[in-house]
Amino acid sequence: MKILDRYILTSFLKTFFSVFIILMFIFVLQTIWLYIGELAGKDLDAEVILKFLLYFSPKLVPLVLPLTILLTSIMTFGAFAENYEFAAMKSSGISLGRAMRGLTVFIVFISLIAFFFANNVIPAAEFKSINLRKNIAQLKPAMAISEGIFNDIGTFNIKVEEKSGENDQYLTDVIIHQKKKTGGNNTVIKAKEGELVGSTDSDVLSLILKEGNYYDEVEPSDYKKRKRKPFTKSYFDEYVINIDLSDFNNVDLEDETYNSTHGMLKISELDESIDSFSVSYNKRMAEFRETMYNRSGIPNLNINYKAKDTVFEKDKELLAYFDTYDAAQISNLALGTVNSALAHLAMKKQEFKVSIVQINKFEIALHEKYALSIACIVLFFVGAPLGAIIRKGGMGLPIVVAILLFLTYHFIGIFAKNSAENGSIPPFIATWLSTWIMLPLGVFLTYRATTDQGLFVFDNFIEPFRKLFKKAGLFKDKSKSE
């Protein structure tokens, strides 16, 4: 490796790793904010929380890596231009294309690693993170009873109006429905006050109720007496209920039984799934067409009803060829068939819509693995020449420009993928649309930078209008008039 290539690569790598770590840290913090509801109040130790963040972090790479390459390219080449290092290179006969050659090889290498990462690491992390999230969701809350809602705890549904005390152990206006093994809740307990007594290392939660009533519905053997809905009522000064919480703690966080999402699959598995779903969808569509044809009653029309004349006239109504009774029967049958077909069609329409969305999601996930690696290369050829043109390094203007470009790239991709899920546009186009839009921009900026031109030459845009105004006599050339 030549000294120049080593110098450019070293400068790029220093900025690359710094930006990548900072951006990853920011997006991990955003992840914590998004999933704080799933992590808070679950009595989770630090190891489980760190494991959750470790499993979720690889899914951030398709978002962080392209932005890192774009921002690093602008900052690095902007610093070279700002410090007149490009001027020194050009005076020595080294063009911008030659200066970018070593980094181009490195970016291609990064894109290959990104492809391997998207095809192997991200699916494995998705598998781990989703299973861990499902297992965490089954854990008991740190506070077993929440205010204002019925809490399903063991064999009881408990609702409290307000909690107080240092540990929220004192309850106000308690309502408890006790569930029966056969279903229903014939026992209702109401109390003005209550107190939770328990410990973190115990599976039993004691609920001490004070000043309340106990209602129990009675089911008489006589069916007629049941309509009166008799019940027994008793009053108590203090009543203790022991609630078994063992099932809430008996959760295996290492359980990995959930494996049915597109984010967990590799390219070969996605291809197989898409093929399987497509065959199943086409088969169900064929069965649906046959079912709708049979529902129409057309195959049985000539069997059940005979026309009076087999020669049909053009302007004569179809029912006129049948007897009055048969015509009425045909009309009623047709009306019922149409209504039934419409109801069946509405139901099947929603079912097929769900199937299409599922297939589209798998196709989007397939193309995203390829798009990530190509996006890394395209955004490099957007950022590097743009940095050379704007001639600004550091953390100021390059960050603003990079964020604006990346937000444009990212939001176009999001809107396109959302449209592709419901079939508005093909998944292939939706996944590659943002990259295709950035590709001409990269070619344009590379051309402008390698030919020592600015970002825009406004004379090129103004000149056609100036000529038009000259022909119309609205513009005069001052040089000729003098």
The 8 nearest C-alpha neighbors of each residue, nearest first, counted from 0:
[[1, 5, 4, 2, 3, 101, 6, 8],
 [0, 2, 4, 3, 5, 6, 101, 7],
 [3, 1, 5, 4, 6, 0, 7, 8],
 [4, 2, 6, 5, 1, 7, 98, 0],
 [5, 3, 7, 1, 6, 2, 101, 8],
 [4, 6, 2, 8, 3, 7, 9, 1],
 [5, 7, 3, 9, 4, 8, 2, 10],
 [8, 6, 10, 4, 9, 5, 11, 3],
 [7, 9, 11, 5, 10, 6, 4, 12],
 [10, 8, 12, 6, 11, 7, 5, 13],
 [11, 9, 7, 13, 8, 12, 6, 14],
 [10, 12, 8, 9, 14, 13, 15, 75],
 [13, 11, 15, 9, 14, 10, 8, 16],
 [14, 12, 10, 15, 11, 16, 9, 17],
 [13, 15, 17, 11, 12, 16, 71, 18],
 [16, 14, 12, 18, 71, 17, 13, 11],
 [15, 17, 19, 18, 14, 13, 12, 20],
 [18, 16, 14, 20, 15, 19, 21, 13],
 [17, 19, 21, 15, 16, 20, 14, 22],
 [18, 20, 16, 22, 21, 17, 67, 23],
 [21, 19, 23, 17, 18, 22, 24, 16],
 [22, 20, 24, 18, 23, 19, 17, 25],
 [23, 21, 25, 19, 24, 20, 18, 26],
 [22, 24, 20, 26, 25, 21, 19, 27],
 [23, 25, 27, 21, 22, 26, 20, 28],
 [26, 24, 22, 28, 23, 27, 21, 29],
 [25, 27, 29, 23, 28, 24, 30, 22],
 [28, 26, 30, 24, 29, 25, 23, 31],
 [29, 27, 31, 25, 30, 26, 24, 32],
 [28, 30, 26, 32, 27, 31, 33, 25],
 [31, 29, 27, 33, 28, 32, 34, 26],
 [32, 30, 28, 34, 29, 33, 35, 27],
 [31, 33, 29, 35, 30, 34, 28, 36],
 [32, 34, 30, 31, 35, 29, 36, 28],
 [35, 33, 36, 31, 37, 32, 30, 38],
 [34, 36, 38, 32, 37, 31, 39, 33],
 [37, 35, 34, 39, 38, 33, 40, 32],
 [36, 38, 34, 35, 39, 136, 135, 132],
 [39, 37, 35, 36, 41, 40, 34, 43],
 [40, 38, 36, 41, 35, 37, 42, 43],
 [39, 41, 141, 140, 42, 38, 142, 43],
 [40, 42, 140, 43, 141, 39, 38, 138],
 [43, 41, 40, 141, 44, 140, 39, 139],
 [44, 42, 41, 47, 45, 48, 38, 40],
 [43, 45, 46, 47, 42, 48, 49, 41],
 [44, 46, 48, 47, 49, 43, 50, 42],
 [45, 47, 49, 44, 48, 50, 43, 51],
 [46, 48, 50, 49, 45, 44, 51, 43],
 [49, 47, 51, 45, 50, 46, 52, 44],
 [50, 48, 52, 46, 51, 47, 53, 45],
 [49, 51, 53, 47, 48, 52, 46, 54],
 [50, 52, 48, 54, 49, 53, 47, 55],
 [53, 51, 55, 49, 54, 50, 56, 48],
 [54, 52, 50, 56, 51, 55, 49, 57],
 [53, 55, 124, 128, 51, 52, 56, 50],
 [54, 56, 52, 53, 57, 58, 128, 51],
 [55, 57, 59, 53, 58, 54, 52, 27],
 [58, 56, 59, 60, 121, 55, 124, 54],
 [57, 59, 56, 60, 55, 121, 61, 125],
 [58, 60, 57, 56, 62, 61, 63, 26],
 [59, 61, 63, 62, 57, 64, 58, 56],
 [62, 60, 59, 64, 63, 371, 58, 65],
 [61, 63, 60, 59, 64, 65, 66, 58],
 [62, 64, 60, 66, 61, 65, 67, 59],
 [63, 65, 67, 60, 66, 61, 62, 68],
 [66, 64, 68, 375, 67, 63, 69, 62],
 [65, 67, 69, 63, 64, 68, 70, 405],
 [68, 66, 64, 70, 65, 69, 19, 71],
 [67, 69, 71, 65, 66, 70, 72, 379],
 [70, 68, 382, 66, 72, 378, 67, 71],
 [71, 69, 67, 73, 401, 72, 68, 66],
 [70, 72, 74, 68, 73, 15, 69, 67],
 [73, 71, 383, 382, 75, 69, 70, 74],
 [72, 74, 386, 382, 70, 383, 71, 77],
 [73, 75, 392, 77, 71, 72, 76, 397],
 [76, 74, 78, 72, 77, 73, 71, 11],
 [77, 75, 386, 79, 387, 78, 73, 383],
 [76, 78, 386, 392, 391, 390, 74, 387],
 [77, 79, 392, 81, 75, 76, 80, 391],
 [80, 78, 76, 84, 82, 77, 81, 85],
 [81, 79, 390, 83, 77, 85, 78, 82],
 [80, 82, 390, 78, 83, 391, 79, 77],
 [81, 83, 79, 84, 80, 78, 85, 390],
 [84, 82, 86, 80, 85, 81, 79, 87],
 [85, 83, 79, 87, 86, 82, 80, 88],
 [86, 84, 88, 87, 80, 83, 79, 89],
 [85, 87, 83, 89, 84, 88, 90, 80],
 [86, 88, 84, 90, 85, 89, 91, 83],
 [89, 87, 85, 93, 91, 86, 90, 84],
 [88, 90, 93, 92, 86, 91, 87, 94],
 [89, 91, 87, 92, 88, 86, 93, 85],
 [92, 90, 88, 89, 93, 87, 86, 94],
 [91, 93, 89, 90, 94, 88, 87, 97],
 [94, 92, 89, 88, 91, 97, 95, 98],
 [95, 93, 97, 96, 89, 98, 92, 88],
 [94, 96, 98, 97, 449, 99, 93, 448],
 [95, 97, 99, 94, 98, 100, 449, 93],
 [96, 98, 100, 94, 95, 99, 93, 101],
 [97, 99, 95, 96, 100, 94, 93, 101],
 [100, 98, 96, 102, 97, 101, 103, 95],
 [99, 101, 103, 97, 102, 98, 96, 104],
 [102, 100, 103, 104, 4, 99, 105, 98],
 [101, 103, 105, 99, 104, 100, 106, 8],
 [104, 102, 100, 106, 105, 101, 99, 107],
 [103, 105, 107, 102, 101, 106, 108, 100],
 [104, 106, 102, 108, 103, 107, 109, 101],
 [107, 105, 109, 103, 108, 104, 102, 110],
 [108, 106, 110, 104, 109, 105, 103, 111],
 [107, 109, 105, 111, 106, 110, 104, 112],
 [110, 108, 106, 112, 107, 111, 113, 105],
 [109, 111, 372, 113, 107, 112, 108, 375],
 [112, 110, 114, 108, 113, 109, 115, 107],
 [111, 113, 109, 115, 114, 110, 116, 108],
 [114, 112, 110, 116, 111, 115, 372, 117],
 [113, 115, 111, 117, 116, 112, 372, 368],
 [116, 114, 112, 118, 113, 117, 119, 111],
 [115, 117, 113, 120, 114, 119, 118, 112],
 [118, 116, 114, 121, 368, 115, 119, 113],
 [117, 119, 115, 265, 116, 114, 368, 266],
 [120, 118, 116, 117, 122, 121, 115, 265],
 [119, 121, 116, 123, 122, 124, 117, 118],
 [120, 122, 124, 117, 123, 57, 119, 58],
 [123, 121, 263, 125, 124, 264, 262, 120],
 [122, 124, 126, 120, 125, 121, 263, 127],
 [125, 123, 54, 121, 127, 126, 122, 128],
 [126, 124, 122, 128, 123, 127, 263, 121],
 [125, 127, 123, 263, 124, 129, 128, 122],
 [126, 128, 124, 130, 125, 129, 131, 54],
 [127, 129, 131, 54, 125, 130, 126, 124],
 [130, 128, 132, 131, 126, 127, 125, 133],
 [131, 129, 133, 132, 127, 255, 128, 257],
 [130, 132, 128, 134, 129, 133, 252, 135],
 [133, 131, 129, 135, 134, 130, 128, 136],
 [132, 134, 130, 136, 131, 135, 129, 137],
 [133, 135, 131, 136, 137, 252, 132, 130],
 [136, 134, 132, 137, 138, 133, 131, 252],
 [135, 137, 133, 134, 138, 132, 37, 139],
 [138, 136, 135, 134, 139, 250, 133, 247],
 [137, 139, 135, 247, 136, 248, 41, 140],
 [140, 138, 247, 41, 248, 141, 137, 143],
 [141, 139, 41, 142, 40, 143, 138, 42],
 [140, 142, 40, 41, 42, 143, 139, 39],
 [143, 141, 140, 144, 145, 40, 139, 167],
 [142, 144, 140, 141, 139, 145, 152, 150],
 [145, 143, 142, 150, 146, 157, 158, 159],
 [146, 144, 148, 147, 143, 150, 142, 159],
 [145, 147, 159, 160, 148, 161, 144, 158],
 [146, 148, 160, 159, 158, 145, 149, 161],
 [149, 147, 158, 146, 150, 145, 159, 157],
 [148, 150, 158, 157, 156, 151, 147, 159],
 [151, 149, 157, 156, 152, 144, 148, 158],
 [150, 152, 156, 155, 149, 153, 157, 154],
 [153, 151, 155, 150, 156, 154, 157, 244],
 [152, 154, 155, 243, 151, 242, 244, 246],
 [153, 155, 178, 177, 152, 156, 151, 179],
 [156, 154, 177, 152, 153, 176, 178, 157],
 [155, 157, 151, 176, 150, 175, 149, 152],
 [158, 156, 175, 150, 149, 174, 155, 176],
 [157, 159, 149, 174, 148, 173, 147, 150],
 [160, 158, 173, 146, 172, 161, 147, 171],
 [159, 161, 147, 172, 146, 171, 158, 173],
 [160, 162, 171, 159, 146, 170, 163, 172],
 [163, 161, 170, 167, 169, 171, 168, 146],
 [162, 164, 167, 169, 168, 170, 161, 165],
 [165, 163, 167, 166, 169, 168, 162, 170],
 [164, 166, 167, 163, 168, 169, 162, 195],
 [165, 167, 168, 164, 163, 169, 142, 162],
 [168, 166, 163, 164, 162, 169, 165, 170],
 [167, 169, 195, 166, 194, 164, 163, 170],
 [170, 168, 194, 163, 162, 167, 164, 193],
 [171, 169, 162, 193, 192, 194, 161, 159],
 [170, 172, 192, 161, 160, 191, 173, 159],
 [173, 171, 191, 160, 159, 190, 192, 174],
 [172, 174, 159, 190, 189, 171, 158, 191],
 [175, 173, 189, 158, 188, 157, 159, 172],
 [176, 174, 157, 188, 156, 187, 177, 189],
 [177, 175, 187, 156, 155, 184, 186, 178],
 [176, 178, 155, 184, 186, 154, 175, 156],
 [179, 177, 184, 154, 155, 183, 176, 182],
 [180, 178, 182, 181, 183, 184, 177, 185],
 [179, 181, 182, 178, 183, 154, 184, 177],
 [182, 180, 179, 183, 178, 184, 185, 177],
 [183, 181, 179, 180, 178, 184, 185, 177],
 [182, 184, 179, 178, 185, 181, 180, 177],
 [183, 185, 178, 177, 186, 179, 176, 182],
 [184, 186, 216, 215, 183, 187, 177, 178],
 [185, 187, 215, 177, 184, 214, 176, 216],
 [188, 186, 176, 214, 175, 213, 215, 177],
 [189, 187, 213, 175, 174, 212, 214, 176],
 [190, 188, 174, 211, 212, 173, 175, 213],
 [211, 189, 191, 173, 192, 210, 172, 209],
 [192, 190, 172, 171, 210, 211, 173, 209],
 [193, 191, 171, 209, 190, 170, 172, 208],
 [194, 192, 208, 170, 207, 209, 169, 171],
 [193, 195, 169, 207, 168, 206, 170, 196],
 [196, 194, 206, 168, 205, 207, 169, 197],
 [195, 197, 205, 204, 206, 194, 168, 198],
 [198, 196, 204, 205, 195, 203, 201, 199],
 [199, 197, 201, 200, 196, 204, 202, 203],
 [198, 200, 201, 197, 202, 141, 42, 203],
 [201, 199, 198, 202, 197, 203, 248, 204],
 [202, 200, 198, 203, 199, 197, 204, 244],
 [201, 203, 244, 245, 243, 204, 200, 248],
 [204, 202, 243, 201, 242, 244, 241, 205],
 [203, 205, 197, 242, 241, 196, 206, 243],
 [206, 204, 241, 196, 240, 195, 197, 242],
 [205, 207, 195, 240, 239, 194, 241, 208],
 [208, 206, 239, 194, 193, 238, 205, 240],
 [209, 207, 193, 238, 237, 192, 190, 239],
 [208, 210, 237, 236, 192, 211, 193, 190],
 [211, 209, 236, 190, 191, 235, 237, 192],
 [210, 212, 190, 189, 235, 209, 234, 191],
 [211, 213, 234, 189, 233, 188, 235, 190],
 [212, 214, 188, 233, 232, 187, 234, 189],
 [215, 213, 232, 187, 186, 231, 188, 212],
 [216, 214, 186, 231, 230, 185, 217, 187],
 [215, 217, 230, 185, 229, 231, 186, 218],
 [216, 218, 230, 229, 219, 215, 231, 228],
 [217, 219, 225, 220, 216, 229, 228, 230],
 [220, 218, 221, 225, 217, 224, 222, 229],
 [219, 221, 222, 218, 224, 225, 223, 217],
 [222, 220, 219, 223, 224, 225, 218, 226],
 [221, 223, 225, 224, 220, 219, 226, 218],
 [224, 222, 225, 221, 226, 227, 219, 220],
 [225, 223, 226, 222, 221, 227, 219, 228],
 [224, 226, 222, 228, 227, 223, 219, 218],
 [227, 225, 228, 224, 223, 222, 229, 221],
 [226, 228, 225, 224, 229, 223, 230, 222],
 [229, 227, 225, 226, 230, 216, 217, 224],
 [230, 228, 217, 227, 216, 225, 231, 218],
 [231, 229, 216, 217, 215, 228, 232, 214],
 [232, 230, 215, 214, 216, 233, 217, 229],
 [231, 233, 214, 213, 230, 215, 212, 234],
 [232, 234, 213, 212, 235, 214, 231, 211],
 [233, 235, 212, 211, 213, 232, 236, 210],
 [236, 234, 237, 211, 210, 212, 238, 233],
 [235, 237, 210, 209, 211, 238, 234, 208],
 [238, 236, 209, 208, 235, 210, 239, 207],
 [237, 239, 208, 207, 209, 235, 240, 236],
 [240, 238, 207, 206, 208, 241, 205, 237],
 [239, 241, 206, 205, 242, 207, 238, 208],
 [240, 242, 205, 204, 206, 203, 243, 239],
 [243, 241, 204, 203, 205, 244, 240, 153],
 [242, 244, 203, 245, 202, 153, 204, 241],
 [245, 243, 202, 247, 246, 203, 242, 153],
 [244, 246, 202, 248, 247, 243, 249, 203],
 [247, 245, 249, 248, 244, 243, 250, 153],
 [248, 246, 139, 244, 245, 138, 249, 137],
 [247, 249, 245, 246, 250, 138, 139, 244],
 [250, 248, 246, 247, 245, 251, 138, 137],
 [249, 251, 248, 252, 138, 134, 137, 247],
 [250, 252, 253, 254, 249, 134, 248, 135],
 [251, 253, 134, 254, 131, 250, 135, 130],
 [252, 254, 251, 255, 131, 130, 134, 127],
 [253, 255, 251, 252, 256, 130, 134, 131],
 [256, 254, 130, 257, 253, 127, 258, 131],
 [255, 257, 254, 258, 130, 259, 253, 126],
 [258, 256, 255, 130, 259, 129, 126, 254],
 [259, 257, 260, 256, 126, 263, 255, 130],
 [260, 258, 257, 261, 263, 264, 262, 126],
 [259, 261, 262, 263, 258, 264, 126, 257],
 [260, 262, 263, 361, 264, 364, 259, 360],
 [261, 263, 260, 122, 264, 125, 364, 121],
 [264, 262, 122, 126, 261, 125, 260, 123],
 [265, 263, 122, 268, 261, 262, 269, 266],
 [266, 264, 118, 268, 267, 269, 119, 122],
 [267, 265, 269, 268, 365, 270, 118, 264],
 [268, 266, 270, 269, 265, 271, 264, 272],
 [267, 269, 271, 265, 266, 270, 264, 272],
 [268, 270, 272, 266, 271, 267, 264, 273],
 [271, 269, 267, 273, 268, 272, 266, 274],
 [270, 272, 268, 274, 269, 273, 275, 267],
 [273, 271, 269, 275, 274, 270, 276, 268],
 [274, 272, 276, 270, 275, 271, 277, 269],
 [273, 275, 277, 271, 272, 276, 270, 278],
 [274, 276, 272, 278, 273, 277, 271, 279],
 [277, 275, 279, 273, 278, 274, 280, 272],
 [278, 276, 280, 274, 279, 275, 273, 281],
 [279, 277, 281, 275, 280, 276, 282, 274],
 [278, 280, 276, 282, 277, 281, 283, 275],
 [279, 281, 277, 283, 282, 278, 276, 284],
 [282, 280, 284, 278, 283, 279, 277, 285],
 [283, 281, 279, 285, 284, 280, 278, 286],
 [282, 284, 286, 280, 285, 281, 287, 279],
 [283, 285, 287, 281, 282, 286, 280, 288],
 [286, 284, 288, 282, 287, 283, 281, 289],
 [287, 285, 283, 289, 284, 288, 290, 282],
 [286, 288, 284, 290, 285, 289, 283, 291],
 [289, 287, 285, 291, 290, 286, 284, 292],
 [288, 290, 292, 286, 287, 291, 293, 285],
 [289, 291, 287, 293, 292, 288, 286, 294],
 [290, 292, 294, 288, 293, 289, 287, 295],
 [293, 291, 289, 295, 290, 294, 288, 297],
 [292, 294, 290, 295, 291, 296, 289, 298],
 [295, 293, 291, 296, 292, 290, 336, 340],
 [294, 296, 292, 293, 297, 336, 291, 337],
 [297, 295, 294, 299, 298, 293, 300, 292],
 [296, 298, 300, 299, 295, 293, 292, 301],
 [299, 297, 296, 300, 293, 301, 302, 295],
 [300, 298, 302, 297, 296, 301, 303, 304],
 [299, 301, 297, 302, 303, 298, 304, 296],
 [302, 300, 304, 299, 303, 305, 298, 297],
 [301, 303, 299, 300, 304, 305, 298, 297],
 [304, 302, 300, 301, 299, 305, 325, 329],
 [303, 305, 301, 302, 300, 325, 306, 321],
 [306, 304, 301, 307, 303, 321, 302, 300],
 [305, 307, 321, 320, 308, 309, 304, 322],
 [308, 306, 320, 321, 305, 309, 322, 319],
 [309, 307, 306, 310, 320, 311, 321, 305],
 [308, 310, 311, 306, 307, 320, 305, 312],
 [309, 311, 308, 312, 307, 320, 306, 313],
 [312, 310, 309, 313, 308, 315, 320, 317],
 [313, 311, 315, 314, 310, 316, 317, 320],
 [312, 314, 315, 311, 316, 317, 310, 319],
 [315, 313, 312, 316, 311, 317, 319, 318],
 [314, 316, 312, 313, 317, 319, 311, 320],
 [317, 315, 319, 318, 314, 320, 313, 312],
 [316, 318, 319, 320, 315, 321, 311, 312],
 [319, 317, 320, 326, 321, 316, 322, 329],
 [318, 320, 317, 321, 316, 315, 322, 326],
 [319, 321, 318, 306, 307, 317, 308, 322],
 [322, 320, 306, 319, 318, 326, 307, 325],
 [321, 323, 325, 324, 326, 320, 307, 319],
 [324, 322, 326, 325, 327, 321, 319, 318],
 [323, 325, 327, 326, 322, 328, 321, 329],
 [324, 326, 328, 322, 327, 323, 329, 321],
 [327, 325, 329, 323, 328, 318, 324, 321],
 [328, 326, 330, 324, 329, 325, 323, 331],
 [327, 329, 325, 331, 326, 330, 332, 324],
 [328, 330, 332, 326, 327, 331, 333, 325],
 [331, 329, 327, 333, 332, 328, 326, 334],
 [332, 330, 334, 328, 333, 329, 335, 327],
 [331, 333, 329, 335, 330, 334, 336, 328],
 [332, 334, 336, 330, 331, 335, 329, 337],
 [335, 333, 331, 337, 336, 332, 330, 338],
 [336, 334, 332, 338, 337, 333, 339, 331],
 [335, 337, 333, 339, 334, 338, 340, 332],
 [338, 336, 340, 334, 339, 335, 333, 341],
 [339, 337, 341, 335, 340, 336, 334, 342],
 [338, 340, 336, 342, 337, 341, 335, 343],
 [339, 341, 337, 343, 338, 342, 344, 336],
 [342, 340, 344, 338, 343, 339, 337, 345],
 [341, 343, 339, 345, 344, 340, 338, 346],
 [344, 342, 340, 346, 341, 345, 339, 347],
 [343, 345, 341, 347, 342, 346, 340, 348],
 [346, 344, 348, 342, 343, 347, 341, 349],
 [347, 345, 343, 344, 348, 349, 342, 350],
 [346, 348, 350, 344, 349, 345, 351, 343],
 [349, 347, 345, 351, 350, 346, 344, 352],
 [348, 350, 352, 347, 351, 346, 353, 345],
 [349, 351, 347, 353, 352, 348, 346, 354],
 [352, 350, 354, 348, 353, 349, 347, 355],
 [351, 353, 349, 355, 354, 350, 348, 356],
 [352, 354, 356, 350, 351, 355, 357, 349],
 [353, 355, 351, 357, 352, 356, 358, 350],
 [356, 354, 352, 358, 357, 353, 359, 351],
 [355, 357, 420, 359, 353, 354, 421, 358],
 [356, 358, 354, 360, 355, 359, 353, 361],
 [357, 359, 355, 361, 360, 356, 273, 354],
 [360, 358, 362, 356, 420, 361, 357, 363],
 [361, 359, 363, 357, 362, 358, 420, 356],
 [360, 362, 364, 358, 359, 363, 261, 365],
 [363, 361, 365, 359, 364, 360, 426, 358],
 [364, 362, 360, 366, 365, 361, 426, 367],
 [363, 365, 361, 367, 362, 366, 360, 261],
 [366, 364, 362, 363, 367, 368, 266, 361],
 [365, 367, 363, 369, 368, 364, 370, 430],
 [368, 366, 370, 364, 369, 365, 363, 371],
 [367, 369, 366, 117, 370, 371, 365, 114],
 [368, 370, 366, 367, 371, 372, 114, 373],
 [371, 369, 367, 373, 372, 368, 374, 366],
 [372, 370, 374, 369, 373, 368, 367, 61],
 [371, 373, 110, 375, 374, 114, 370, 113],
 [372, 374, 370, 376, 375, 371, 377, 369],
 [375, 373, 377, 371, 376, 372, 370, 434],
 [374, 376, 65, 372, 373, 378, 377, 110],
 [375, 377, 379, 373, 374, 378, 106, 107],
 [378, 376, 374, 380, 379, 375, 438, 373],
 [379, 377, 381, 380, 69, 375, 376, 374],
 [378, 380, 382, 376, 381, 377, 69, 383],
 [381, 379, 441, 377, 378, 383, 382, 384],
 [382, 380, 441, 378, 379, 383, 385, 384],
 [381, 383, 73, 72, 69, 385, 379, 380],
 [382, 384, 72, 386, 73, 385, 380, 76],
 [385, 383, 387, 445, 386, 448, 444, 382],
 [386, 384, 388, 382, 387, 383, 389, 381],
 [385, 387, 77, 73, 76, 383, 384, 389],
 [386, 388, 384, 77, 76, 390, 385, 80],
 [387, 389, 385, 386, 390, 448, 453, 384],
 [388, 390, 386, 391, 387, 385, 77, 454],
 [391, 389, 77, 81, 80, 387, 388, 386],
 [390, 392, 77, 81, 389, 78, 386, 397],
 [393, 391, 78, 77, 74, 397, 75, 81],
 [392, 394, 74, 395, 78, 391, 397, 396],
 [393, 395, 398, 397, 396, 392, 74, 399],
 [396, 394, 397, 398, 393, 399, 392, 391],
 [395, 397, 399, 398, 400, 394, 391, 392],
 [398, 396, 400, 399, 395, 74, 73, 401],
 [399, 397, 401, 396, 400, 395, 394, 402],
 [398, 400, 396, 402, 397, 401, 403, 395],
 [399, 401, 397, 403, 398, 402, 396, 404],
 [402, 400, 398, 404, 70, 403, 399, 397],
 [401, 403, 405, 399, 404, 400, 406, 398],
 [404, 402, 406, 400, 401, 405, 399, 407],
 [405, 403, 407, 401, 402, 406, 400, 408],
 [404, 406, 408, 402, 407, 403, 409, 401],
 [407, 405, 409, 403, 408, 404, 410, 402],
 [406, 408, 404, 405, 410, 409, 411, 403],
 [409, 407, 405, 433, 406, 411, 410, 404],
 [408, 410, 406, 412, 411, 407, 405, 413],
 [411, 409, 413, 412, 407, 408, 406, 414],
 [410, 412, 414, 408, 409, 413, 433, 415],
 [411, 413, 409, 415, 410, 433, 414, 416],
 [414, 412, 410, 416, 415, 411, 417, 409],
 [415, 413, 417, 411, 416, 412, 410, 418],
 [414, 416, 429, 418, 412, 413, 417, 411],
 [417, 415, 419, 413, 429, 418, 414, 412],
 [418, 416, 414, 420, 419, 415, 413, 421],
 [419, 417, 415, 423, 416, 420, 421, 424],
 [418, 420, 424, 416, 422, 426, 417, 423],
 [421, 419, 356, 359, 417, 422, 418, 360],
 [420, 422, 356, 419, 423, 418, 355, 417],
 [421, 423, 419, 424, 420, 425, 418, 355],
 [424, 422, 418, 419, 421, 425, 420, 417],
 [423, 425, 419, 422, 418, 426, 429, 428],
 [424, 426, 427, 428, 419, 429, 422, 423],
 [427, 425, 429, 419, 363, 428, 430, 359],
 [428, 426, 425, 430, 429, 431, 366, 363],
 [429, 427, 431, 425, 426, 430, 432, 424],
 [428, 430, 415, 426, 416, 432, 427, 431],
 [431, 429, 427, 428, 432, 426, 363, 367],
 [430, 432, 434, 428, 429, 433, 435, 370],
 [433, 431, 435, 429, 434, 428, 430, 436],
 [432, 434, 436, 408, 412, 435, 411, 431],
 [435, 433, 437, 431, 436, 432, 374, 438],
 [436, 434, 432, 438, 433, 437, 431, 439],
 [435, 437, 433, 434, 438, 432, 439, 440],
 [436, 438, 440, 434, 435, 439, 441, 433],
 [437, 439, 441, 435, 440, 436, 377, 434],
 [440, 438, 442, 441, 437, 443, 436, 435],
 [439, 441, 443, 437, 438, 442, 444, 381],
 [440, 442, 381, 380, 438, 444, 439, 443],
 [443, 441, 439, 445, 440, 444, 446, 438],
 [442, 444, 440, 446, 441, 445, 439, 447],
 [445, 443, 447, 441, 446, 442, 384, 448],
 [444, 446, 448, 442, 384, 447, 443, 441],
 [445, 447, 443, 449, 444, 448, 442, 450],
 [446, 448, 452, 444, 450, 445, 449, 443],
 [447, 449, 445, 451, 384, 450, 446, 452],
 [450, 448, 446, 451, 95, 447, 445, 96],
 [449, 451, 447, 448, 452, 446, 445, 95],
 [452, 450, 448, 449, 447, 453, 388, 446],
 [453, 451, 447, 450, 448, 454, 449, 388],
 [454, 452, 455, 388, 447, 456, 451, 448],
 [453, 455, 388, 452, 447, 456, 444, 389],
 [456, 454, 453, 457, 452, 459, 447, 458],
 [457, 455, 458, 459, 453, 454, 460, 452],
 [456, 458, 460, 459, 455, 461, 462, 454],
 [459, 457, 461, 460, 456, 462, 455, 463],
 [460, 458, 457, 462, 461, 456, 463, 455],
 [459, 461, 457, 458, 462, 463, 456, 464],
 [460, 462, 458, 464, 459, 463, 465, 457],
 [461, 463, 465, 464, 459, 458, 460, 466],
 [464, 462, 466, 465, 461, 467, 460, 459],
 [465, 463, 467, 466, 462, 461, 468, 460],
 [464, 466, 462, 468, 467, 463, 461, 469],
 [467, 465, 469, 463, 464, 468, 462, 470],
 [468, 466, 464, 470, 465, 469, 463, 471],
 [467, 469, 471, 473, 465, 474, 470, 466],
 [470, 468, 474, 466, 472, 471, 467, 473],
 [471, 469, 467, 472, 468, 466, 473, 474],
 [470, 472, 468, 469, 473, 467, 474, 466],
 [473, 471, 469, 470, 474, 468, 475, 467],
 [472, 474, 468, 471, 469, 475, 470, 467],
 [475, 473, 469, 468, 472, 476, 465, 471],
 [474, 476, 477, 469, 473, 472, 480, 479],
 [475, 477, 478, 479, 480, 474, 469, 481],
 [478, 476, 480, 479, 475, 481, 474, 469],
 [479, 477, 481, 480, 476, 475, 474, 469],
 [480, 478, 481, 477, 476, 475, 474, 469],
 [479, 481, 477, 478, 476, 475, 474, 469],
 [480, 479, 478, 477, 476, 475, 474, 469]]
